[in-house]
Amino acid sequence: MRRLPLLKLFILIFLCVTVLYIYSASNRSKNNTELVKSGHIIDSNQEKPFIDRIVISFVVCDSRFNESLNVIKSVLLFTKTPVYFVIFTDNKLRSQFNETLHKWKPMFDNQLDFELQRIKFPEAHEEDWMNLFSKCAAQRLFIPKLLPHIDSMIYVDTDTLFLGPADDLWKTFKKFNNSQISAMTLEDDNPNVSWYPRFAKHPFYGKYGLNSGVMLMNLTRMREFGWVDYVTPIMLKWKLYIPWGDQDIINIIFHYHERAVYIMSCRYNYRSDQCMYGDACADATEHGVFVLHGSRKAFHNHKQPAFEAIYRAVDEYEIGTEPMKILENIDKYLMDAPQSHCGNLKDAFLKIPLQTLIKKHSRPDR
């Protein structure tokens, strides 16, 4: 008669173990799904993140729609990995982005995806934030709080162009130590050229300051750091002394937290300052310019013909046509451009696009 209770006990234990196993497996699957959504997958054998997709973000309002499309175009031209764009924009441009990017998506075989986010500033100081430096630009400072579903991203200004695969820049996240939450380049490593040591009336990073035109953001770590809690008090204290707006606020934060930022090579945020007075970025000269930053309207103001030539080639390229055509046009427009110090470094501008396009579009021998 005692066998029946023992059998029931055995069945009960078996059912409990089964339920626990199913629950544990479900959690593991959910966690892996979240990692995929954030841009990383964990290989269960190696426990190391590898690239599943790259997340790139920018903010655009008013008249910079076409310029921002060229950012996307340049990324897709040189990158094989799927790219997820997070675009913060005003109501005026939302429909234009939707129409254009949905038209482009089928041409890239699932490589392109995107989400559109509305411009959103704290109500208490909305007008101050909206017009700090250029319209909407300060939105970047609030991204860690606005995108809780994103783990990491590459943030770029709309006046940037990729000349190589975004994968290479994304790998910089693996170089972070435990204290680093972001990566940027120096404003300049020459005190006679860098703006900050000569003119800044506020604290800034290190000896030369940071340029935030290309900014890798580990949003998870920035949330843990309490990033958003810093920005409003800093803006209110220094708003009369920060002509570069959000970039100045970033400099002030990292002045007090120098160990929290990883410094990248100037080739990943190459501006006219690196070449207009001569070669000031040896790494780019040797290995090639990777991201071109047309700050101070260098793509449009006719003062930097080499920058304008490259922008023109990307702008004229039509999605879906022969990719190698853009390489021909970059070469042609650089050759035709008026002579300049930056133009003398033509090989540095062509090196990475040439290597990338040949590798991406070459056909294997049969």
Secondary structure in CASP SS format (residue, H / E / C, confidence):
PFRMAT SS
TARGET T0000
AUTHOR 0000-0000-0000
METHOD secondary structure of the structure
MODEL  1
M C 1.00
R C 1.00
R H 1.00
L H 1.00
P H 1.00
L H 1.00
L H 1.00
K H 1.00
L H 1.00
F H 1.00
I H 1.00
L H 1.00
I H 1.00
F H 1.00
L H 1.00
C H 1.00
V H 1.00
T H 1.00
V H 1.00
L H 1.00
Y H 1.00
I H 1.00
Y H 1.00
S H 1.00
A H 1.00
S H 1.00
N H 1.00
R H 1.00
S H 1.00
K H 1.00
N H 1.00
N H 1.00
T H 1.00
E H 1.00
L H 1.00
V H 1.00
K H 1.00
S H 1.00
G C 1.00
H E 1.00
I E 1.00
I E 1.00
D C 1.00
S C 1.00
N C 1.00
Q C 1.00
E C 1.00
K C 1.00
P E 1.00
F E 1.00
I E 1.00
D C 1.00
R C 1.00
I E 1.00
V E 1.00
I E 1.00
S E 1.00
F E 1.00
V E 1.00
V E 1.00
C C 1.00
D C 1.00
S C 1.00
R C 1.00
F H 1.00
N H 1.00
E H 1.00
S H 1.00
L H 1.00
N H 1.00
V H 1.00
I H 1.00
K H 1.00
S H 1.00
V H 1.00
L H 1.00
L H 1.00
F H 1.00
T C 1.00
K C 1.00
T C 1.00
P C 1.00
V E 1.00
Y E 1.00
F E 1.00
V E 1.00
I E 1.00
F E 1.00
T E 1.00
D C 1.00
N H 1.00
K H 1.00
L H 1.00
R H 1.00
S H 1.00
Q H 1.00
F H 1.00
N H 1.00
E H 1.00
T H 1.00
L H 1.00
H H 1.00
K H 1.00
W H 1.00
K H 1.00
P H 1.00
M H 1.00
F H 1.00
D C 1.00
N C 1.00
Q C 1.00
L E 1.00
D E 1.00
F E 1.00
E E 1.00
L E 1.00
Q E 1.00
R E 1.00
I C 1.00
K C 1.00
F C 1.00
P C 1.00
E H 1.00
A H 1.00
H H 1.00
E H 1.00
E H 1.00
D H 1.00
W H 1.00
M H 1.00
N C 1.00
L C 1.00
F C 1.00
S C 1.00
K C 1.00
C C 1.00
A H 1.00
A H 1.00
Q H 1.00
R H 1.00
L H 1.00
F H 1.00
I H 1.00
P H 1.00
K H 1.00
L H 1.00
L C 1.00
P C 1.00
H C 1.00
I C 1.00
D C 1.00
S E 1.00
M E 1.00
I E 1.00
Y E 1.00
V E 1.00
D C 1.00
T C 1.00
D C 1.00
T E 1.00
L E 1.00
F E 1.00
L C 1.00
G C 1.00
P C 1.00
A H 1.00
D H 1.00
D H 1.00
L H 1.00
W H 1.00
K H 1.00
T H 1.00
F H 1.00
K H 1.00
K H 1.00
F C 1.00
N C 1.00
N C 1.00
S C 1.00
Q C 1.00
I C 1.00
S E 1.00
A E 1.00
M E 1.00
T E 1.00
L E 1.00
E C 1.00
D C 1.00
D C 1.00
N C 1.00
P C 1.00
N C 1.00
V C 1.00
S C 1.00
W H 1.00
Y H 1.00
P H 1.00
R H 1.00
F H 1.00
A C 1.00
K C 1.00
H C 1.00
P C 1.00
F C 1.00
Y C 1.00
G C 1.00
K C 1.00
Y C 1.00
G C 1.00
L E 1.00
N E 1.00
S E 1.00
G E 1.00
V E 1.00
M E 1.00
L E 1.00
M E 1.00
N E 1.00
L H 1.00
T H 1.00
R H 1.00
M H 1.00
R H 1.00
E H 1.00
F H 1.00
G C 1.00
W H 1.00
V H 1.00
D H 1.00
Y H 1.00
V H 1.00
T H 1.00
P H 1.00
I H 1.00
M H 1.00
L H 1.00
K H 1.00
W H 1.00
K H 1.00
L H 1.00
Y H 1.00
I C 1.00
P C 1.00
W C 1.00
G C 1.00
D H 1.00
Q H 1.00
D H 1.00
I H 1.00
I H 1.00
N H 1.00
I H 1.00
I H 1.00
F H 1.00
H H 1.00
Y H 1.00
H C 1.00
E H 1.00
R H 1.00
A H 1.00
V E 1.00
Y E 1.00
I E 1.00
M C 1.00
S C 1.00
C H 1.00
R H 1.00
Y H 1.00
N C 1.00
Y E 1.00
R C 1.00
S H 1.00
D H 1.00
Q H 1.00
C C 1.00
M C 1.00
Y C 1.00
G C 1.00
D C 1.00
A C 1.00
C C 1.00
A H 1.00
D H 1.00
A H 1.00
T H 1.00
E H 1.00
H H 1.00
G C 1.00
V C 1.00
F C 1.00
V E 1.00
L E 1.00
H E 1.00
G C 1.00
S H 1.00
R H 1.00
K H 1.00
A C 1.00
F C 1.00
H C 1.00
N C 1.00
H C 1.00
K C 1.00
Q C 1.00
P H 1.00
A H 1.00
F H 1.00
E H 1.00
A H 1.00
I H 1.00
Y H 1.00
R H 1.00
A H 1.00
V H 1.00
D H 1.00
E H 1.00
Y C 1.00
E C 1.00
I C 1.00
G C 1.00
T C 1.00
E C 1.00
P C 1.00
M H 1.00
K H 1.00
I H 1.00
L H 1.00
E H 1.00
N H 1.00
I H 1.00
D H 1.00
K H 1.00
Y H 1.00
L H 1.00
M H 1.00
D H 1.00
A C 1.00
P C 1.00
Q C 1.00
S C 1.00
H C 1.00
C C 1.00
G H 1.00
N H 1.00
L H 1.00
K H 1.00
D H 1.00
A H 1.00
F H 1.00
L H 1.00
K H 1.00
I H 1.00
P H 1.00
L H 1.00
Q H 1.00
T H 1.00
L H 1.00
I H 1.00
K H 1.00
K H 1.00
H H 1.00
S C 1.00
R C 1.00
P C 1.00
D C 1.00
R C 1.00
END
